[in-house]
Amino acid sequence: MEPEAVIKALGALAQEHRLAVFRLLVQAGPDGMPAGLIAEAIGVAPSSMSFHLAQLAKAGLVIQRRQSRSIIYSANFGAMNGLMGYLTENCCGGVSCSPAAACPPQTCEERDVA
């Protein structure tokens, strides 16, 4: 993932409602959810939800598709995995440590230096 795309994605997620929407869509899986249900679940007015969904789509984090008269939004799992990969690329001194729980925790000395 290119740094410019990472910055766009992180910028889009750096807002309370958009972060909540993205997390909700990740939970919904590939089936996604219509905008109205997303707005209801998050507790945001539909007009505001349109703005937030557009920002997430512009950052490449959500995919939209038409289903009958509704627009269904789902998380772009490829983009999410790319972002996570970019953020953890040099984790554990470059040694692969998947899953993340396998990464060795920092010692107190290492935390104090950082």
N, CA and C atoms as an extended XYZ file, in Angstrom:
342
Properties=species:S:1:pos:R:3:atomname:S:1:resname:S:1:resid:I:1 pbc="F F F"
N         0.857       -1.168        0.000 N   MET     1
C         0.000        0.000        0.000 CA  MET     1
C         0.903        1.230        0.000 C   MET     1
N         0.565        2.188       -0.825 N   GLU     2
C         1.361        3.405       -0.939 CA  GLU     2
C         1.098        4.337        0.247 C   GLU     2
N         2.115        5.080        0.696 N   PRO     3
C         1.946        5.991        1.828 CA  PRO     3
C         0.784        6.975        1.647 C   PRO     3
N         0.564        7.462        0.427 N   GLU     4
C        -0.544        8.408        0.203 CA  GLU     4
C        -1.897        7.762        0.502 C   GLU     4
N        -2.068        6.502        0.103 N   ALA     5
C        -3.312        5.784        0.380 CA  ALA     5
C        -3.469        5.517        1.870 C   ALA     5
N        -2.366        5.228        2.535 N   VAL     6
C        -2.396        4.995        3.985 CA  VAL     6
C        -2.842        6.265        4.702 C   VAL     6
N        -2.304        7.397        4.294 N   ILE     7
C        -2.656        8.670        4.916 CA  ILE     7
C        -4.138        8.976        4.705 C   ILE     7
N        -4.661        8.733        3.495 N   LYS     8
C        -6.088        8.944        3.235 CA  LYS     8
C        -6.945        8.043        4.117 C   LYS     8
N        -6.558        6.777        4.224 N   ALA     9
C        -7.328        5.826        5.021 CA  ALA     9
C        -7.317        6.209        6.496 C   ALA     9
N        -6.141        6.520        7.009 N   LEU    10
C        -6.059        6.895        8.423 CA  LEU    10
C        -6.804        8.205        8.688 C   LEU    10
N        -6.731        9.138        7.742 N   GLY    11
C        -7.473       10.396        7.880 CA  GLY    11
C        -8.970       10.160        7.919 C   GLY    11
N        -9.447        9.244        7.077 N   ALA    12
C       -10.877        8.944        7.061 CA  ALA    12
C       -11.315        8.283        8.361 C   ALA    12
N       -10.462        7.455        8.931 N   LEU    13
C       -10.810        6.759       10.165 CA  LEU    13
C       -10.617        7.623       11.414 C   LEU    13
N        -9.991        8.769       11.265 N   ALA    14
C        -9.689        9.632       12.411 CA  ALA    14
C       -10.872       10.533       12.762 C   ALA    14
N       -12.057        9.957       12.735 N   GLN    15
C       -13.285       10.667       13.085 CA  GLN    15
C       -14.209        9.639       13.731 C   GLN    15
N       -14.805       10.005       14.827 N   GLU    16
C       -15.577        9.081       15.654 CA  GLU    16
C       -16.643        8.292       14.874 C   GLU    16
N       -17.470        8.982       14.102 N   HIS    17
C       -18.565        8.304       13.401 CA  HIS    17
C       -18.043        7.410       12.274 C   HIS    17
N       -17.038        7.887       11.550 N   ARG    18
C       -16.502        7.071       10.458 CA  ARG    18
C       -15.817        5.821       10.992 C   ARG    18
N       -15.108        5.954       12.097 N   LEU    19
C       -14.479        4.778       12.704 CA  LEU    19
C       -15.556        3.785       13.137 C   LEU    19
N       -16.628        4.272       13.741 N   ALA    20
C       -17.728        3.400       14.169 CA  ALA    20
C       -18.385        2.725       12.969 C   ALA    20
N       -18.577        3.460       11.879 N   VAL    21
C       -19.167        2.896       10.669 CA  VAL    21
C       -18.270        1.803       10.111 C   VAL    21
N       -16.987        2.072       10.019 N   PHE    22
C       -16.075        1.079        9.458 CA  PHE    22
C       -16.065       -0.185       10.302 C   PHE    22
N       -16.027       -0.039       11.604 N   ARG    23
C       -16.038       -1.207       12.492 CA  ARG    23
C       -17.336       -1.991       12.350 C   ARG    23
N       -18.455       -1.283       12.212 N   LEU    24
C       -19.747       -1.929       12.015 CA  LEU    24
C       -19.760       -2.712       10.701 C   LEU    24
N       -19.221       -2.114        9.641 N   LEU    25
C       -19.198       -2.787        8.346 CA  LEU    25
C       -18.258       -3.988        8.349 C   LEU    25
N       -17.186       -3.924        9.095 N   VAL    26
C       -16.301       -5.078        9.228 CA  VAL    26
C       -17.069       -6.219        9.896 C   VAL    26
N       -17.845       -5.900       10.923 N   GLN    27
C       -18.644       -6.914       11.611 CA  GLN    27
C       -19.726       -7.477       10.697 C   GLN    27
N       -20.291       -6.639        9.828 N   ALA    28
C       -21.359       -7.077        8.929 CA  ALA    28
C       -20.846       -8.036        7.864 C   ALA    28
N       -19.549       -8.001        7.598 N   GLY    29
C       -18.967       -8.904        6.617 CA  GLY    29
C       -19.243       -8.470        5.189 C   GLY    29
N       -19.018       -9.360        4.240 N   PRO    30
C       -19.146       -8.997        2.828 CA  PRO    30
C       -20.567       -8.659        2.397 C   PRO    30
N       -21.573       -9.092        3.137 N   ASP    31
C       -22.958       -8.756        2.787 CA  ASP    31
C       -23.232       -7.270        2.941 C   ASP    31
N       -22.531       -6.620        3.867 N   GLY    32
C       -22.688       -5.187        4.066 CA  GLY    32
C       -24.029       -4.795        4.658 C   GLY    32
N       -24.316       -3.506        4.576 N   MET    33
C       -25.546       -2.952        5.142 CA  MET    33
C       -25.993       -1.751        4.320 C   MET    33
N       -27.309       -1.505        4.275 N   PRO    34
C       -27.783       -0.291        3.614 CA  PRO    34
C       -27.497        0.933        4.483 C   PRO    34
N       -27.375        2.076        3.833 N   ALA    35
C       -27.018        3.314        4.535 CA  ALA    35
C       -27.981        3.642        5.665 C   ALA    35
N       -29.272        3.412        5.457 N   GLY    36
C       -30.255        3.727        6.495 CA  GLY    36
C       -30.034        2.948        7.768 C   GLY    36
N       -29.738        1.657        7.636 N   LEU    37
C       -29.474        0.836        8.821 CA  LEU    37
C       -28.174        1.237        9.503 C   LEU    37
N       -27.190        1.620        8.707 N   ILE    38
C       -25.922        2.078        9.281 CA  ILE    38
C       -26.167        3.344       10.108 C   ILE    38
N       -26.892        4.289        9.527 N   ALA    39
C       -27.191        5.547       10.228 CA  ALA    39
C       -27.932        5.275       11.525 C   ALA    39
N       -28.901        4.373       11.464 N   GLU    40
C       -29.679        4.030       12.657 CA  GLU    40
C       -28.804        3.394       13.726 C   GLU    40
N       -27.945        2.473       13.316 N   ALA    41
C       -27.078        1.773       14.270 CA  ALA    41
C       -26.077        2.714       14.931 C   ALA    41
N       -25.585        3.680       14.176 N   ILE    42
C       -24.578        4.608       14.694 CA  ILE    42
C       -25.234        5.773       15.427 C   ILE    42
N       -26.506        6.044       15.093 N   GLY    43
C       -27.210        7.164       15.724 CA  GLY    43
C       -26.865        8.494       15.085 C   GLY    43
N       -26.746        8.485       13.755 N   VAL    44
C       -26.392        9.684       13.000 CA  VAL    44
C       -27.497        9.953       11.984 C   VAL    44
N       -27.771       11.215       11.721 N   ALA    45
C       -28.777       11.577       10.723 CA  ALA    45
C       -28.368       11.040        9.353 C   ALA    45
N       -29.336       10.584        8.548 N   PRO    46
C       -29.007       10.045        7.224 CA  PRO    46
C       -28.189       10.998        6.352 C   PRO    46
N       -28.457       12.294        6.427 N   SER    47
C       -27.680       13.242        5.614 CA  SER    47
C       -26.219       13.272        6.053 C   SER    47
N       -25.966       13.204        7.332 N   SER    48
C       -24.591       13.147        7.836 CA  SER    48
C       -23.939       11.816        7.479 C   SER    48
N       -24.741       10.755        7.518 N   MET    49
C       -24.200        9.441        7.199 CA  MET    49
C       -23.712        9.395        5.759 C   MET    49
N       -24.422       10.037        4.847 N   SER    50
C       -23.997       10.090        3.449 CA  SER    50
C       -22.617       10.708        3.328 C   SER    50
N       -22.382       11.784        4.073 N   PHE    51
C       -21.079       12.449        4.052 CA  PHE    51
C       -19.991       11.505        4.561 C   PHE    51
N       -20.241       10.847        5.678 N   HIS    52
C       -19.242        9.954        6.272 CA  HIS    52
C       -18.954        8.757        5.358 C   HIS    52
N       -19.996        8.189        4.769 N   LEU    53
C       -19.797        7.063        3.859 CA  LEU    53
C       -19.016        7.483        2.625 C   LEU    53
N       -19.281        8.689        2.141 N   ALA    54
C       -18.541        9.195        0.980 CA  ALA    54
C       -17.058        9.359        1.311 C   ALA    54
N       -16.744        9.822        2.506 N   GLN    55
C       -15.346        9.981        2.915 CA  GLN    55
C       -14.652        8.625        3.014 C   GLN    55
N       -15.346        7.633        3.555 N   LEU    56
C       -14.769        6.294        3.648 CA  LEU    56
C       -14.577        5.679        2.263 C   LEU    56
N       -15.540        5.920        1.370 N   ALA    57
C       -15.421        5.401       -0.003 CA  ALA    57
C       -14.276        6.080       -0.742 C   ALA    57
N       -14.147        7.392       -0.555 N   LYS    58
C       -13.066        8.150       -1.200 CA  LYS    58
C       -11.696        7.632       -0.747 C   LYS    58
N       -11.607        7.197        0.505 N   ALA    59
C       -10.358        6.652        1.048 CA  ALA    59
C       -10.170        5.187        0.657 C   ALA    59
N       -11.153        4.602       -0.021 N   GLY    60
C       -11.047        3.220       -0.463 CA  GLY    60
C       -11.358        2.188        0.596 C   GLY    60
N       -11.941        2.608        1.700 N   LEU    61
C       -12.198        1.689        2.804 CA  LEU    61
C       -13.552        0.997        2.721 C   LEU    61
N       -14.490        1.561        1.968 N   VAL    62
C       -15.785        0.913        1.798 CA  VAL    62
C       -16.104        0.781        0.315 C   VAL    62
N       -16.890       -0.226        0.024 N   ILE    63
C       -17.358       -0.490       -1.333 CA  ILE    63
C       -18.870       -0.333       -1.313 C   ILE    63
N       -19.402        0.269       -2.350 N   GLN    64
C       -20.856        0.411       -2.427 CA  GLN    64
C       -21.374       -0.298       -3.670 C   GLN    64
N       -22.561       -0.880       -3.522 N   ARG    65
C       -23.199       -1.536       -4.656 CA  ARG    65
C       -24.704       -1.312       -4.558 C   ARG    65
N       -25.335       -1.271       -5.706 N   ARG    66
C       -26.782       -1.083       -5.743 CA  ARG    66
C       -27.452       -2.441       -5.651 C   ARG    66
N       -28.441       -2.506       -4.789 N   GLN    67
C       -29.252       -3.715       -4.637 CA  GLN    67
C       -30.700       -3.262       -4.629 C   GLN    67
N       -31.363       -3.460       -5.733 N   SER    68
C       -32.724       -2.962       -5.914 CA  SER    68
C       -32.716       -1.444       -5.778 C   SER    68
N       -33.430       -0.911       -4.814 N   ARG    69
C       -33.481        0.546       -4.640 CA  ARG    69
C       -32.523        1.048       -3.565 C   ARG    69
N       -31.782        0.143       -2.959 N   SER    70
C       -30.868        0.510       -1.874 CA  SER    70
C       -29.424        0.492       -2.351 C   SER    70
N       -28.614        1.274       -1.673 N   ILE    71
C       -27.168        1.196       -1.856 CA  ILE    71
C       -26.622        0.473       -0.636 C   ILE    71
N       -25.920       -0.599       -0.892 N   ILE    72
C       -25.354       -1.424        0.175 CA  ILE    72
C       -23.871       -1.092        0.298 C   ILE    72
N       -23.446       -0.849        1.515 N   TYR    73
C       -22.047       -0.527        1.801 CA  TYR    73
C       -21.418       -1.701        2.528 C   TYR    73
N       -20.197       -2.029        2.146 N   SER    74
C       -19.451       -3.065        2.848 CA  SER    74
C       -17.999       -2.617        2.981 C   SER    74
N       -17.340       -3.177        3.968 N   ALA    75
C       -15.926       -2.868        4.179 CA  ALA    75
C       -15.117       -3.428        3.025 C   ALA    75
N       -14.121       -2.678        2.606 N   ASN    76
C       -13.185       -3.162        1.592 CA  ASN    76
C       -12.085       -3.904        2.345 C   ASN    76
N       -12.249       -5.204        2.451 N   PHE    77
C       -11.321       -5.995        3.255 CA  PHE    77
C        -9.912       -6.010        2.672 C   PHE    77
N        -9.797       -5.904        1.359 N   GLY    78
C        -8.473       -5.815        0.747 CA  GLY    78
C        -7.737       -4.569        1.198 C   GLY    78
N        -8.452       -3.431        1.212 N   ALA    79
C        -7.842       -2.177        1.672 CA  ALA    79
C        -7.512       -2.254        3.158 C   ALA    79
N        -8.426       -2.850        3.941 N   MET    80
C        -8.183       -2.972        5.377 CA  MET    80
C        -6.938       -3.822        5.629 C   MET    80
N        -6.832       -4.948        4.924 N   ASN    81
C        -5.666       -5.814        5.105 CA  ASN    81
C        -4.390       -5.137        4.621 C   ASN    81
N        -4.498       -4.361        3.553 N   GLY    82
C        -3.340       -3.612        3.070 CA  GLY    82
C        -2.872       -2.587        4.085 C   GLY    82
N        -3.823       -1.889        4.701 N   LEU    83
C        -3.494       -0.901        5.724 CA  LEU    83
C        -2.847       -1.566        6.935 C   LEU    83
N        -3.432       -2.666        7.381 N   MET    84
C        -2.867       -3.374        8.530 CA  MET    84
C        -1.467       -3.909        8.202 C   MET    84
N        -1.298       -4.400        6.991 N   GLY    85
C         0.010       -4.896        6.572 CA  GLY    85
C         1.045       -3.791        6.546 C   GLY    85
N         0.640       -2.621        6.047 N   TYR    86
C         1.561       -1.487        6.002 CA  TYR    86
C         1.965       -1.072        7.409 C   TYR    86
N         0.994       -1.023        8.318 N   LEU    87
C         1.273       -0.577        9.681 CA  LEU    87
C         2.127       -1.566       10.462 C   LEU    87
N         2.041       -2.840       10.112 N   THR    88
C         2.783       -3.853       10.864 CA  THR    88
C         3.945       -4.444       10.074 C   THR    88
N         4.260       -3.830        8.947 N   GLU    89
C         5.289       -4.357        8.044 CA  GLU    89
C         6.627       -4.611        8.737 C   GLU    89
N         7.035       -3.741        9.604 N   ASN    90
C         8.332       -3.878       10.260 CA  ASN    90
C         8.207       -4.322       11.710 C   ASN    90
N         7.074       -4.916       12.021 N   CYS    91
C         6.823       -5.412       13.369 CA  CYS    91
C         7.868       -6.462       13.731 C   CYS    91
N         8.236       -6.505       14.958 N   CYS    92
C         9.120       -7.544       15.487 CA  CYS    92
C        10.456       -7.599       14.751 C   CYS    92
N        10.983       -6.447       14.389 N   GLY    93
C        12.278       -6.384       13.728 CA  GLY    93
C        12.287       -6.997       12.339 C   GLY    93
N        11.119       -6.994       11.673 N   GLY    94
C        11.027       -7.529       10.330 CA  GLY    94
C        10.770       -9.019       10.269 C   GLY    94
N        10.680       -9.673       11.423 N   VAL    95
C        10.396      -11.099       11.476 CA  VAL    95
C         8.881      -11.273       11.482 C   VAL    95
N         8.390      -12.145       10.631 N   SER    96
C         6.950      -12.384       10.562 CA  SER    96
C         6.446      -12.850       11.916 C   SER    96
N         5.374      -12.250       12.373 N   CYS    97
C         4.818      -12.626       13.680 CA  CYS    97
C         3.302      -12.646       13.579 C   CYS    97
N         2.788      -13.493       12.752 N   SER    98
C         1.348      -13.596       12.591 CA  SER    98
C         0.876      -14.803       13.380 C   SER    98
N        -0.137      -14.751       14.140 N   PRO    99
C        -0.977      -13.585       14.408 CA  PRO    99
C        -0.284      -12.582       15.314 C   PRO    99
N        -0.885      -11.403       15.398 N   ALA   100
C        -0.282      -10.311       16.165 CA  ALA   100
C        -0.019      -10.713       17.610 C   ALA   100
N        -0.820      -11.601       18.156 N   ALA   101
C        -0.631      -12.025       19.541 CA  ALA   101
C         0.713      -12.719       19.738 C   ALA   101
N         1.307      -13.204       18.643 N   ALA   102
C         2.595      -13.884       18.742 CA  ALA   102
C         3.760      -12.912       18.859 C   ALA   102
N         3.508      -11.605       18.615 N   CYS   103
C         4.582      -10.621       18.722 CA  CYS   103
C         5.043      -10.532       20.165 C   CYS   103
N         6.342      -10.529       20.378 N   PRO   104
C         6.830      -10.437       21.754 CA  PRO   104
C         6.533       -9.056       22.332 C   PRO   104
N         6.059       -8.991       23.570 N   PRO   105
C         5.796       -7.682       24.182 CA  PRO   105
C         7.094       -6.955       24.478 C   PRO   105
N         7.015       -5.633       24.485 N   GLN   106
C         8.188       -4.834       24.827 CA  GLN   106
C         8.520       -5.015       26.296 C   GLN   106
N         9.795       -4.959       26.602 N   THR   107
C        10.194       -4.962       27.995 CA  THR   107
C        10.062       -3.537       28.520 C   THR   107
N        10.096       -3.384       29.809 N   CYS   108
C        10.001       -2.047       30.408 CA  CYS   108
C        11.120       -1.151       29.916 C   CYS   108
N        12.342       -1.705       29.766 N   GLU   109
C        13.460       -0.921       29.294 CA  GLU   109
C        13.221       -0.396       27.877 C   GLU   109
N        12.667       -1.248       27.006 N   GLU   110
C        12.391       -0.841       25.627 CA  GLU   110
C        11.334        0.260       25.578 C   GLU   110
N        10.312        0.161       26.426 N   ARG   111
C         9.265        1.183       26.460 CA  ARG   111
C         9.823        2.506       26.957 C   ARG   111
N        10.704        2.458       27.929 N   ASP   112
C        11.277        3.686       28.482 CA  ASP   112
C        12.147        4.404       27.457 C   ASP   112
N        12.793        3.654       26.578 N   VAL   113
C        13.657        4.238       25.558 CA  VAL   113
C        12.822        4.865       24.457 C   VAL   113
N        11.708        4.246       24.118 N   ALA   114
C        10.854        4.722       23.016 CA  ALA   114
C        10.150        6.000       23.327 C   ALA   114
